[in-house]
Amino acid sequence: MNFDDEDRLELQFLAGGNIVEHAPVFSPDGRFMFVRCQTKVQVYATSTGELTRVLDEATAPLVSLELDRKQPDLLIGCTSTAELFRWNWRAGVLKKTVSFTLGNGETILTCHLMNLYKGGDTACAFVTAKGKGSEQVNWFVINTSTGEKIDVNCGLKLKRRVPLVDVGKGQFKYIILAQGFYIYFVNYENWTFCRYKSAKHHTITCVKMSPCEMVAATADSEGRIYVWRNFEQQSSMSNTLFHWHHTEVTSLAFSPSGGSIYSGGHECVLVKWAVASPDYRKYLPRMSSVIRHIVVSDDNDNVLVCTEDNAIQLISGSECIIKSTVQHFTYETHDKTGQSKFPLGLRLNPRTNTLVLNGRSGHLQFYSAYTKSLLYNLRVVNTNVHSEKANHIIYKTRISRAAFNINWMATGEVYNDLVNFAEVRLKFWHYNERLQSYILNTEIELPHENGFKAIIFSNQFQVDNLRCATAGEDNVIKVWGLTDSENIYKRGTMWCCLAQTSYRNLPIGSLCFSQDGSLLAVGYGNTLALYDARNPRLPLQTLSCPPGLDGVISKAQLRLAQTPLNGARKEFTQQRQQLWALLKALINSNDENLIQQAKDLIVGPPAKAKLVSQVENSSKEMVFKYIMKMPELGLHQKLQLLRRFGVECSVPDAHRDRLLQHLQQRAVIPQATKLRLRKLEFRLHRLHPRHFFKAKQRLSHVNNRRQKFENLVPQDVMNLFSVLKLDESSKQKKEKKGKSKLNDSSKTNMKTKKIPVNAAPLQGLAQISHVQFGAGDQAHLVAVCTESRVLIWNLLTLRLQAGLKLSVCHLAFDPLTNLMAVITKNDELHVFQPSVPLPLYQRSNLPKTHGLAWLPRRQPRQSSINVDWQAQSTLLMLTHSQEIACLALPGQSPSDDAPTPISFSQPSATTDIILKHATFGTHVIKPLQVSGESLEKHGPLIVGREEHSAVSAFVNLSAHTMPAMSLICGEFVKSLLIPADSTSRHSLSSAKDGLLTNGGTVNGNGVEHRDSDEEHDDEELAEEAKSKLTTRKTLLKQDEKLVDFPLKGETDLQGLDNRLRIITALRTKLRI
């Protein structure tokens, strides 16, 4: 298959990313702010938070971004690969790129501009770098104009840690550095420095220089802030303590005048201190998350606060109130639990085709990929947000699962602190048209135990007979439906449980409804069960593939030849029989002579040229391989023989507990089985004589097999505890002094990579992780994903139709094209259809993802999926770097070919059929000669509704999906203006107006009113017609008199002018 077209696709990032990793930078006038996000610089308007420009010429992550002091229009950024980029940020043009040389394997850690110019047009920079294997951080000064290093005579030597650096650019030219609990002050005029230590050797977390005084501030991990003065000499140095924070301080910032300090930490509180009086402070509490960075504008009007949930909040410097927020994807902070930030993955809301994913703690965020904007955050969990504590794990209520319908949303939340019983809640939300938001309808406490496995609606667009199925960690499936509310104070509908079911208490992997909602498919272990969605108590059919086809081999048989192979020599057969007799004797005895004889038969006589230790190691290896290959011996017999030959066996820590539990289950004889057998014997007498003897024979066979097993367990299984050193009573064998060197060398050679716990599972059954029905003409196909296979079942024939060798991690299905996109555990993308399981597209080396989703295009392309597999929908991925990514051609994005959601004016070449459906198009359209033929009706503005006027569609649009009013207002006012040829415009008949508005009457707002004309009485219409007729007759008579009036005597020019004016006025009235 040819993949030339798909190979041209590149991975593009639509939104997201960490915008709070680095501190932003204000423009000189404070109107714009510059934000670093990996290799891009995003320019935002401060007042509105709107993204105005993106500077993306950098080729590596930016480690610094600053404005030049003498040229404020010049933005200078430094990458980790020692490249300096100089942008004119007002024009958005890259002016120059400068590279400077580094040592072998060094990377840039920090880069700060100084108020120092050495023959260049831009300021010099103080740079720190560190190599891969070096133990010391190096620093140097760079001329940013040429990229050359400047020789500096300074004896400052830094340590291993990444330093915290800040440079004073005012009158006092100092650099402050901190590493651990050491603090350095460097004067970059004469390059002298002095070093101090923090109080009680606490780790320094942030440093800052005052912009106009010789004052510096440091903060440590205990929440203490020290303001340093006269730090040039240790004898005159003084510092003042500012203490309010009880956790580490994460950011500091001075005001432009140097009279105030802003600080923030894990308390989510912004504190404003007065430098002159440490006891005076102001607070801005209840910030959205932990404060990471604080930046103050040069005019002291605005303060930027970067919080850890990926939001930048603009605060008024004088009033301490939040003015606006710049927000990309929000997410939970690192809570030390090791859980994923996005347990929900990536979901699509079918109502507005918006992406839904986890946001802040207890929130869901709705993002529009069409407009590339975060619409809103919906608070789902009504609990308090707990602040972080040092060396403590804070457990929070997490939204683990969610499902969406065009009118409903279902969420599942879990609180589990691993100590108490888990709190589980299922909530159903109804979309309110008037409020344009979701309202809680039903809340169910403890629907399942320990959490949810899956939540799914029976149909995304159906409202009648809607069902919702939930699967829990308790291996139970419950089906929920709408009923009348039992609340006497609030009538309406509510959700209740209609049925619940389980299958042999097997774990549930996934579940899915068919396209029409009549069937429910559930994956239990390696079995696919099909239920009737109306009565899911017993499965209609269960499907399981033969062993081996699901990627897991349940049994393995080994057959050995009973007779010698052709060509085998007799001495080999005799030697094997002799060795087998020796090994049988060694199982029950520990004779040194027998051990040596068996070793000679396996290894052969020792070579004289080799050392004794080498012979011993090689012989042990050969003995180990030979014994492990013998099928005649059991596991405990092999281990016992290896112990006789001095080969010690051990179990890795990862498998020790699991193997011990497995052996204990086999070793202990359960009493319940004996009681069950006795009960079965008593029930035999109740059977009919025809069935009695047959059941008696079967029961005797069961007793015999059970007795053999009970006799075998003490001999075989119990020996493994001592041989593998699993029990506490077994003691290690004391080593002799002469063999200490040999054992030490063997220990060093046995250091291998630790095997994870889930690397080699003891259970040999496949586990279903994903179940997905097809759609349309492929609705009879079901895709089932296991650990290493994708199986396609045909429900019409109940047979396995196809299989793919893929280890699926994430799956997304597009009902428009029947395309399935899967991402494997090796970060590979495969796109295929269930009917033809041949890949339409394949790609490797993708970033780690949290989930997939298909986004329908607003204007689909007219091409086949074999040519363009993203013609109908675009595949979006949520990466581990909190970014939404897609695959597109260079220079294209999913929203490039989409029309604007609201349009006022169209090109003159277009027909009236297109214009009449545009918003306010009734007022903009020009009258044309309309034929008697009926105009063809076209689709509405909103997808999913058949007939709807343009203006009512505009009114019913959600507020968060509308464009800015600045874009609407101008065109709307223009549409209301009457052009100069108003006479011809208003001369059209009402029939023509009816055609232009789909046959209805249009009021002043462009909305159809079909019932308003029926309210007028016939008498009122007749009176209005009579009054118009009489006025017209009187005006005509007056006009005739004035025209036929004879002139007497000399002509009066002034009178003629007056008569002409009266005639023109009367004719104008007649026209109207």
SVG drawing of the C-alpha trace seen along z (x, -y; Angstrom):
<svg xmlns="http://www.w3.org/2000/svg" viewBox="-65 -92 112 141">
<polyline fill="none" stroke="black" stroke-width="0.4" points="0.0,0.0 1.2,-3.5 1.5,-5.9 3.1,-8.8 0.3,-11.3 0.1,-10.4 3.9,-10.6 3.6,-14.3 1.5,-14.9 3.2,-16.5 2.3,-16.7 0.9,-20.1 -0.1,-21.4 -3.4,-23.2 -3.7,-24.3 -2.5,-23.6 1.0,-23.5 2.5,-24.8 2.4,-28.6 3.4,-29.0 6.7,-27.1 8.5,-30.4 7.7,-33.9 6.1,-36.1 7.5,-39.5 5.6,-42.8 6.0,-45.2 7.3,-48.7 3.8,-50.3 2.2,-47.3 -0.3,-46.7 1.2,-43.3 2.8,-40.3 5.1,-37.7 4.8,-34.1 7.3,-31.3 5.9,-27.9 8.6,-25.5 9.9,-26.9 7.2,-29.5 6.7,-33.0 3.0,-34.0 2.1,-37.6 -1.2,-38.4 -3.1,-41.7 -3.1,-42.5 -6.6,-44.1 -8.5,-41.3 -6.2,-38.3 -6.4,-37.8 -3.6,-36.0 -2.3,-38.6 0.9,-37.0 3.0,-33.9 6.8,-34.0 7.9,-30.4 11.3,-30.7 13.1,-29.1 14.4,-25.6 15.0,-24.6 13.2,-25.3 13.7,-28.9 15.4,-29.3 15.1,-33.1 13.1,-36.0 13.8,-39.6 13.5,-43.1 16.6,-45.1 16.9,-48.1 17.9,-50.7 15.8,-49.2 12.4,-48.3 11.0,-47.0 13.7,-44.3 12.8,-41.0 15.8,-38.7 15.5,-35.0 18.1,-32.3 17.6,-28.6 19.2,-25.7 21.4,-25.0 23.2,-28.4 21.2,-30.4 20.1,-34.0 17.0,-35.2 16.3,-38.9 12.7,-39.8 11.0,-43.0 7.9,-42.1 5.8,-45.0 6.2,-43.8 6.6,-40.1 9.8,-39.8 12.9,-37.9 15.8,-40.4 18.9,-38.3 20.1,-35.0 23.3,-34.8 25.1,-31.5 27.8,-31.2 30.1,-28.2 29.9,-26.0 32.0,-23.2 31.5,-19.5 28.0,-18.5 27.1,-21.7 23.5,-23.1 22.4,-26.5 20.7,-26.7 20.0,-30.4 20.6,-33.6 19.9,-37.1 20.6,-40.4 22.7,-43.0 22.9,-46.8 26.3,-46.4 27.2,-47.2 30.6,-46.2 30.7,-47.7 27.4,-46.1 23.9,-47.4 22.4,-45.1 23.2,-44.3 25.5,-41.6 24.2,-38.5 25.1,-36.5 24.9,-32.8 25.3,-29.6 25.8,-26.2 26.5,-22.6 27.8,-19.6 26.5,-16.1 29.2,-14.5 30.5,-17.7 30.0,-18.3 30.3,-22.1 28.2,-24.8 30.1,-27.1 29.3,-30.8 30.4,-33.4 29.4,-36.7 28.2,-36.8 28.1,-39.7 24.6,-39.2 25.4,-41.2 28.3,-39.0 28.0,-35.9 31.6,-36.2 32.6,-35.5 33.9,-38.4 36.9,-37.8 36.0,-38.5 38.5,-38.4 36.4,-36.9 37.1,-34.0 33.4,-33.0 33.0,-29.2 29.6,-27.6 28.5,-24.2 26.5,-21.4 22.9,-22.6 21.0,-24.6 21.5,-28.2 18.7,-30.7 19.8,-34.0 18.5,-37.5 20.2,-40.6 19.7,-44.2 19.4,-46.5 19.1,-49.8 21.7,-52.1 23.0,-49.3 24.6,-46.7 24.5,-43.5 23.8,-39.8 22.3,-37.6 22.8,-33.8 21.6,-31.0 22.6,-27.3 21.2,-25.3 21.7,-27.4 24.5,-29.5 23.8,-33.0 26.2,-35.0 26.2,-38.7 28.3,-39.7 29.1,-43.3 29.3,-43.2 31.1,-46.5 34.3,-45.5 33.4,-41.7 33.8,-41.3 31.6,-39.0 30.7,-37.9 29.0,-34.7 26.5,-34.1 24.5,-31.2 20.8,-31.1 19.5,-30.9 19.6,-27.4 20.9,-26.2 17.4,-26.2 17.2,-25.8 16.7,-29.0 13.7,-28.7 13.7,-32.2 15.8,-35.4 15.0,-38.9 16.9,-42.2 15.3,-45.6 15.0,-47.7 16.1,-51.0 18.0,-50.3 20.8,-48.1 18.3,-45.8 17.7,-42.1 15.2,-39.5 15.5,-35.8 13.0,-33.2 13.5,-29.7 11.7,-26.4 10.4,-27.2 8.4,-30.2 10.8,-32.9 11.6,-36.0 14.8,-38.0 15.4,-41.4 19.2,-42.1 20.8,-45.5 24.4,-46.6 25.4,-43.2 28.7,-44.3 30.5,-43.9 29.8,-41.3 30.6,-43.7 27.8,-46.2 25.3,-43.7 21.8,-43.6 18.7,-41.6 15.1,-41.8 12.7,-38.8 9.3,-38.8 7.4,-35.7 3.8,-34.7 4.0,-31.7 4.0,-28.3 5.2,-26.4 8.0,-27.3 7.8,-30.5 7.7,-30.0 8.0,-33.5 9.0,-37.1 8.6,-40.4 9.5,-44.0 7.3,-46.9 8.9,-49.4 9.5,-51.9 11.0,-49.2 8.7,-50.0 6.6,-46.8 7.3,-43.1 4.8,-40.5 5.2,-36.9 3.3,-33.7 3.5,-30.0 1.5,-26.8 -1.2,-28.6 -2.7,-30.0 -2.6,-33.5 -0.9,-36.6 0.8,-38.7 1.8,-42.3 4.5,-43.5 5.7,-47.0 9.5,-46.9 9.7,-49.6 7.4,-47.8 7.4,-44.0 4.2,-43.8 2.1,-45.6 0.8,-43.3 -2.2,-42.8 -3.7,-39.6 -5.5,-38.3 -6.7,-34.9 -8.3,-32.0 -6.2,-32.0 -7.0,-29.1 -3.9,-27.1 -0.3,-27.3 1.4,-30.5 4.5,-29.9 5.5,-33.4 4.7,-37.0 5.6,-39.8 4.9,-43.5 4.6,-46.0 6.8,-49.1 3.9,-51.5 2.8,-49.4 -0.8,-49.2 -0.8,-45.4 0.5,-42.4 0.7,-39.0 0.3,-35.9 1.0,-32.5 -0.7,-29.6 0.2,-26.0 -3.1,-25.0 -1.8,-26.6 -3.5,-30.0 -2.2,-33.6 -4.3,-36.1 -4.0,-39.8 -4.4,-41.7 -4.8,-45.4 -1.7,-46.7 -3.5,-49.3 -6.8,-47.5 -5.6,-43.9 -8.6,-42.6 -8.5,-40.1 -9.1,-41.9 -8.7,-39.2 -7.3,-35.7 -5.3,-34.1 -6.0,-30.4 -5.0,-27.4 -5.8,-23.9 -6.0,-23.7 -5.1,-20.6 -4.6,-19.4 -1.4,-20.1 1.0,-17.4 -0.6,-15.7 2.2,-13.1 -0.3,-10.3 1.2,-9.2 -2.2,-9.3 -2.8,-10.7 -3.9,-14.3 -6.4,-13.3 -8.1,-10.1 -11.1,-11.0 -8.9,-11.2 -10.3,-13.2 -14.1,-13.2 -16.3,-14.9 -19.5,-16.7 -22.0,-16.0 -24.1,-19.0 -21.5,-21.6 -18.6,-19.4 -16.4,-20.7 -13.6,-18.7 -14.0,-17.8 -11.2,-16.8 -10.3,-17.1 -9.5,-20.5 -8.8,-21.8 -9.5,-19.6 -13.2,-18.6 -13.7,-20.5 -14.4,-19.6 -13.1,-22.0 -14.8,-22.5 -12.6,-23.5 -13.6,-24.5 -11.1,-23.4 -12.9,-25.4 -12.2,-28.8 -9.2,-27.5 -10.5,-28.9 -11.3,-27.5 -15.0,-28.0 -15.6,-27.4 -14.8,-25.2 -17.7,-23.3 -17.4,-22.5 -18.6,-19.0 -17.4,-18.2 -18.7,-20.3 -15.9,-19.9 -13.3,-22.2 -9.9,-22.3 -7.2,-21.2 -3.9,-23.0 -0.7,-21.1 1.5,-20.1 5.1,-19.3 5.8,-15.5 2.0,-14.8 -0.1,-13.2 -3.4,-15.0 -6.1,-12.9 -8.8,-14.7 -12.1,-13.7 -11.4,-12.8 -13.7,-12.7 -12.7,-9.4 -15.4,-8.8 -17.9,-10.8 -20.4,-10.3 -22.2,-12.8 -25.5,-13.0 -27.0,-15.9 -29.1,-16.9 -27.4,-14.9 -24.1,-14.4 -23.1,-11.7 -20.1,-11.9 -18.5,-9.5 -16.4,-10.8 -14.3,-8.8 -12.6,-9.7 -10.2,-7.0 -7.6,-7.7 -6.6,-4.0 -7.5,-3.9 -11.3,-4.3 -14.1,-3.0 -14.1,-4.7 -16.7,-7.4 -18.3,-6.9 -20.9,-9.2 -22.8,-9.1 -24.3,-12.4 -26.6,-13.1 -26.6,-16.7 -29.2,-18.2 -28.4,-21.0 -30.4,-24.2 -31.1,-26.1 -31.9,-29.3 -28.8,-29.3 -26.6,-27.7 -25.0,-25.4 -25.4,-22.0 -27.7,-21.7 -27.5,-18.8 -30.5,-16.5 -29.8,-13.4 -27.0,-12.4 -26.6,-8.7 -24.4,-7.7 -22.4,-4.6 -23.7,-3.1 -20.6,-0.9 -17.9,0.2 -14.3,-1.2 -15.0,-3.2 -16.0,-3.1 -14.7,-1.2 -16.9,-2.8 -20.0,-5.1 -21.8,-5.2 -25.1,-6.4 -27.2,-4.3 -27.2,-7.1 -25.5,-10.4 -28.3,-12.2 -31.4,-10.3 -33.5,-11.7 -36.5,-9.4 -36.0,-6.0 -32.4,-7.0 -30.4,-4.5 -27.1,-4.8 -24.9,-1.9 -22.2,-2.0 -19.6,0.6 -17.8,0.6 -14.8,2.1 -17.2,4.5 -17.7,6.4 -21.3,5.3 -23.1,3.5 -26.1,1.3 -28.5,-0.2 -30.1,-3.5 -33.2,-5.2 -35.4,-8.2 -38.5,-8.1 -40.8,-10.6 -39.3,-12.4 -40.4,-11.4 -39.8,-14.8 -43.1,-16.4 -41.6,-19.9 -40.0,-19.7 -41.7,-17.7 -39.8,-16.5 -37.7,-13.5 -34.9,-11.7 -32.6,-8.8 -33.0,-5.4 -31.5,-1.9 -33.6,0.3 -31.5,3.5 -28.1,4.8 -26.1,7.9 -22.8,9.6 -21.1,12.6 -19.3,15.2 -17.8,12.3 -15.3,11.8 -13.6,8.4 -15.1,5.9 -12.8,4.4 -15.2,2.2 -18.7,1.9 -20.5,0.4 -24.0,-0.1 -24.9,0.7 -25.8,-2.2 -29.5,-1.8 -29.1,-1.2 -30.7,2.3 -27.6,4.3 -25.1,3.9 -21.7,5.6 -19.5,6.2 -16.0,7.5 -15.6,9.9 -12.0,11.1 -11.6,12.9 -15.3,13.3 -17.6,10.9 -21.1,11.0 -24.1,9.5 -27.2,8.3 -30.6,7.0 -30.4,3.3 -34.0,3.4 -33.6,6.4 -29.9,7.0 -30.2,9.6 -29.0,12.6 -26.6,12.5 -28.1,13.3 -24.8,14.7 -21.2,15.1 -18.3,15.1 -14.7,16.2 -12.1,17.0 -10.0,20.2 -6.8,20.3 -3.9,18.5 -6.0,16.2 -6.4,13.7 -2.7,13.4 -2.4,15.6 -1.6,19.4 -3.6,21.1 -1.9,24.6 1.4,25.9 2.1,29.6 5.5,31.2 5.9,34.7 9.1,36.6 10.2,39.5 9.8,42.9 12.4,44.6 15.9,43.3 16.1,41.0 17.5,42.2 21.2,42.0 21.7,41.8 24.7,43.6 24.2,46.3 26.8,44.8 24.8,41.6 21.6,43.5 23.5,45.5 25.1,42.3 21.7,40.7 20.2,43.7 23.1,43.7 22.8,40.0 19.0,40.4 19.7,43.1 22.2,40.9 19.8,37.9 17.0,40.1 19.4,41.2 20.5,37.6 16.9,36.4 16.8,38.3 20.5,38.3 23.4,35.8 26.4,38.1 29.4,36.2 30.6,39.1 27.3,39.3 27.3,35.5 30.8,35.7 29.9,38.6 26.8,36.8 28.8,33.6 31.3,35.5 28.6,37.0 27.0,33.6 30.1,31.4 32.8,33.9 36.3,34.2 37.9,30.9 40.4,29.2 43.9,29.0 44.7,25.6 41.8,23.8 41.7,22.4 39.6,24.2 37.3,21.2 36.5,20.9 35.8,24.7 33.5,24.4 31.5,21.5 31.2,23.0 30.3,26.4 27.5,24.9 26.1,23.1 26.1,26.3 24.5,28.3 21.8,25.7 20.9,25.7 20.9,29.4 18.6,30.0 16.2,27.3 15.7,28.8 14.7,32.3 11.0,32.8 11.0,35.9 11.6,33.8 9.2,31.6 9.9,28.1 10.7,29.0 12.9,31.9 14.9,29.6 15.4,27.1 16.5,29.9 19.0,31.2 20.4,27.7 20.8,27.3 22.8,30.6 25.2,29.2 25.7,26.0 23.5,23.8 21.4,21.6 18.0,20.4 16.2,17.3 13.0,15.5 13.0,11.7 11.3,9.4 8.7,8.4 7.4,12.0 8.1,13.2 4.8,12.2 2.7,13.4 4.4,16.7 4.1,17.2 0.4,16.5 0.0,18.9 1.8,21.7 -0.2,21.2 -3.4,21.5 -2.3,24.8 -0.7,26.1 -3.5,25.5 -6.3,28.1 -9.6,26.2 -12.2,27.7 -15.0,26.2 -14.3,28.8 -14.7,31.7 -18.0,30.4 -19.2,29.9 -18.4,33.4 -20.3,34.7 -23.3,32.7 -23.2,34.1 -23.2,37.7 -26.3,37.0 -28.1,35.5 -27.4,38.7 -30.3,40.5 -32.8,38.0 -32.0,38.7 -33.9,41.1 -32.3,44.6 -31.8,44.0 -29.4,41.1 -28.1,42.3 -25.4,44.7 -24.1,42.3 -23.8,39.5 -22.2,41.9 -19.5,42.8 -18.7,39.2 -18.5,38.3 -16.1,41.2 -13.8,40.0 -13.8,36.5 -12.9,38.0 -10.1,40.0 -8.6,37.0 -9.0,34.9 -7.2,37.6 -4.3,37.8 -4.0,34.0 -4.0,34.0 -1.3,36.6 0.8,34.8 0.7,31.4 2.9,32.2 5.5,33.8 5.8,31.4 4.4,28.0 5.6,27.8 9.2,28.5 9.2,25.4 9.0,23.1 12.3,24.2 14.0,24.7 13.1,21.2 13.6,19.7 10.1,18.4 9.4,19.4 10.9,17.7 12.2,21.0 14.6,21.6 18.0,20.3 20.8,19.5 23.6,21.9 26.8,20.7 29.5,20.0 33.0,21.3 35.9,18.9 37.7,20.4 34.8,19.8 34.2,16.2 35.9,14.7 33.9,16.9 30.6,16.0 31.5,12.3 32.2,12.5 29.0,14.4 27.0,11.8 28.4,9.0 27.6,10.9 24.0,11.6 23.1,7.9 20.4,7.6 17.6,5.2 14.6,5.5 11.5,7.0 8.3,5.1 5.4,6.8 3.2,6.9 5.9,8.1 5.1,11.8 1.6,12.4 0.8,15.7 -2.7,15.8 -2.8,17.1 -6.1,15.5 -6.5,12.5 -8.2,9.4 -10.5,7.3 -9.7,3.6 -11.9,2.0 -15.2,2.9 -16.5,0.9 -19.5,1.4 -19.5,0.3 -22.0,-2.1 -24.2,-2.2 -23.7,0.8 -21.0,2.1 -23.2,2.0 -23.1,5.8 -19.3,5.8 -17.8,5.5 -14.1,4.7 -12.6,6.2 -9.1,5.3 -6.9,7.5 -3.4,7.1 -1.9,8.0 -4.8,8.4 -7.6,6.5 -10.4,9.0 -13.3,8.3 -16.5,10.3 -19.4,10.6 -22.7,10.8 -24.6,12.1 -22.6,15.2 -21.2,15.2 -17.8,15.9 -14.4,14.2 -14.0,12.2 -10.5,10.8 -7.6,10.1 -4.8,7.7 -1.6,8.0 -1.8,4.7 -1.3,3.9 -4.0,1.2 -3.6,-1.5 -6.2,-4.1 -9.1,-3.7 -11.3,-6.3 -14.2,-5.6 -15.7,-7.9 -19.3,-7.1 -19.3,-9.2 -16.7,-7.2 -16.5,-3.9 -12.8,-4.6 -11.1,-3.3 -7.9,-4.9 -5.8,-3.1 -2.5,-4.0 -0.4,-1.1 1.8,-0.8 4.8,-1.4 3.3,-4.9 2.2,-3.8 -0.9,-5.1 -3.1,-2.7 -6.2,-3.8 -8.5,-1.1 -12.1,-0.1 -13.7,2.9 -14.9,4.4 -11.5,4.2 -8.9,4.4 -6.1,3.1 -4.4,-0.1 -5.3,-3.3 -2.6,-5.1 0.3,-4.2 2.7,-6.3 5.3,-5.7 7.2,-7.7 4.2,-9.6 4.3,-11.4 2.8,-9.7 -1.0,-10.4 -3.8,-10.5 -6.6,-10.0 -8.0,-10.3 -11.1,-11.9 -12.5,-12.4 -13.7,-16.0 -16.2,-16.4 -15.4,-19.0 -17.8,-21.9 -17.2,-21.8 -16.3,-18.2 -14.0,-17.6 -15.4,-15.9 -12.9,-13.1 -12.7,-9.4 -11.3,-8.1 -8.8,-6.1 -7.4,-9.3 -7.9,-11.5 -8.8,-9.6 -9.4,-12.9 -11.9,-14.3 -14.9,-14.0 -13.3,-14.2 -10.0,-15.2 -8.2,-13.0 -7.0,-14.9 -4.7,-13.6 -4.1,-14.8 -0.4,-14.4 1.4,-14.0 2.6,-17.6 -1.0,-18.8 -1.3,-19.7 -3.9,-19.0 -2.1,-17.7 -3.3,-16.7 -1.8,-15.4 -2.1,-17.8 -0.3,-19.0 2.3,-21.8 0.6,-25.1 -2.9,-23.7 -5.1,-23.2 -8.5,-21.7 -10.2,-25.1 -8.7,-26.5 -11.4,-25.2 -14.3,-25.9 -16.6,-28.8 -17.1,-31.5 -20.0,-30.7 -21.6,-34.2 -21.4,-36.1 -23.1,-39.4 -22.0,-40.1 -21.3,-37.8 -19.7,-38.5 -22.0,-40.1 -21.5,-37.1 -23.4,-34.8 -27.1,-34.2 -29.9,-35.3 -30.4,-31.7 -27.2,-31.8 -27.8,-35.4 -31.2,-34.7 -29.8,-32.3 -27.0,-34.6 -27.6,-36.4 -29.4,-39.8 -29.3,-38.8 -32.9,-40.0 -31.8,-43.6 -28.6,-43.3 -30.0,-41.5 -30.8,-43.6 -34.1,-43.2 -34.0,-41.2 -36.6,-39.9 -37.9,-36.7 -39.5,-34.1 -42.5,-32.2 -40.5,-29.0 -40.0,-28.0 -36.5,-28.6 -34.6,-25.6 -34.4,-25.3 -30.9,-25.0 -29.6,-23.8 -29.9,-25.9 -27.1,-27.7 -27.0,-25.2 -26.1,-21.5 -28.8,-19.0 -31.9,-21.2 -33.8,-21.1 -35.8,-24.4 -34.7,-27.5 -34.5,-31.1 -31.1,-32.8 -31.9,-35.4 -33.5,-33.0 -30.4,-30.8 -28.3,-33.8 -30.3,-34.5 -30.2,-30.9 -26.5,-30.6 -24.6,-30.1 -22.9,-33.2 -19.5,-31.4 -19.6,-30.3 -20.4,-33.8 -17.6,-36.0 -16.6,-39.2 -19.1,-42.0 -16.5,-44.2 -16.7,-41.9 -20.5,-41.8 -21.5,-45.3 -20.1,-47.0 -21.7,-44.7 -25.0,-44.7 -25.2,-48.5 -24.4,-48.5 -27.2,-46.0 -29.7,-48.4 -28.8,-51.4 -31.2,-52.1 -29.4,-52.7 -30.1,-55.7 -32.3,-53.7 -34.9,-53.1 -37.7,-53.7 -37.0,-50.7 -36.1,-48.7 -39.5,-49.2 -41.5,-48.7 -41.3,-44.9 -44.5,-43.1 -45.2,-41.1 -45.0,-37.9 -41.4,-38.5 -40.6,-39.2 -42.2,-35.9 -39.9,-34.1 -36.9,-35.7 -37.8,-34.7 -38.9,-31.1 -42.5,-32.1 -43.0,-34.1 -43.4,-37.7 -40.3,-39.4 -40.4,-42.0 -37.8,-44.7 -35.4,-42.2 -35.5,-39.8 -37.5,-37.1 -40.5,-35.5 -43.9,-36.2 -46.6,-34.1 -49.3,-34.6 -49.0,-38.3 -50.9,-39.1 -53.9,-37.0 -54.5,-39.1 -55.7,-42.1 -59.4,-42.4 -60.9,-42.8 -62.7,-46.0 -59.5,-47.8 -57.9,-46.9 -60.9,-48.2 -60.9,-51.5 -57.2,-52.0 -57.7,-51.3 -60.5,-53.9 -58.5,-56.6 -55.6,-56.1 -57.9,-56.3 -59.5,-59.6 -56.2,-61.3 -54.9,-60.2 -58.0,-61.7 -57.7,-65.0 -54.0,-65.3 -54.8,-64.6 -57.5,-67.3 -55.1,-69.9 -52.4,-68.9 -54.8,-69.4 -55.9,-72.8 -52.4,-74.1 -51.4,-72.8 -54.4,-74.2 -54.4,-77.6 -54.1,-80.3 -51.6,-83.2 -53.0,-86.7 -51.0,-89.7 -47.2,-89.6 -45.5,-86.6 -44.5,-86.5 -41.2,-84.5 -41.4,-84.2 -44.9,-82.8 -43.9,-80.3 -41.1,-79.0 -43.5,-78.6 -46.0,-76.7 -43.2,-74.3 -42.1,-73.6 -45.7,-72.7 -46.2,-70.5 -43.0,-68.5 -43.9,-68.1 -47.3,-66.8 -45.9,-64.3 -43.5,-63.1 -46.3,-62.4 -48.2,-60.6 -45.2,-58.3 -45.0,-57.4"/>
</svg>
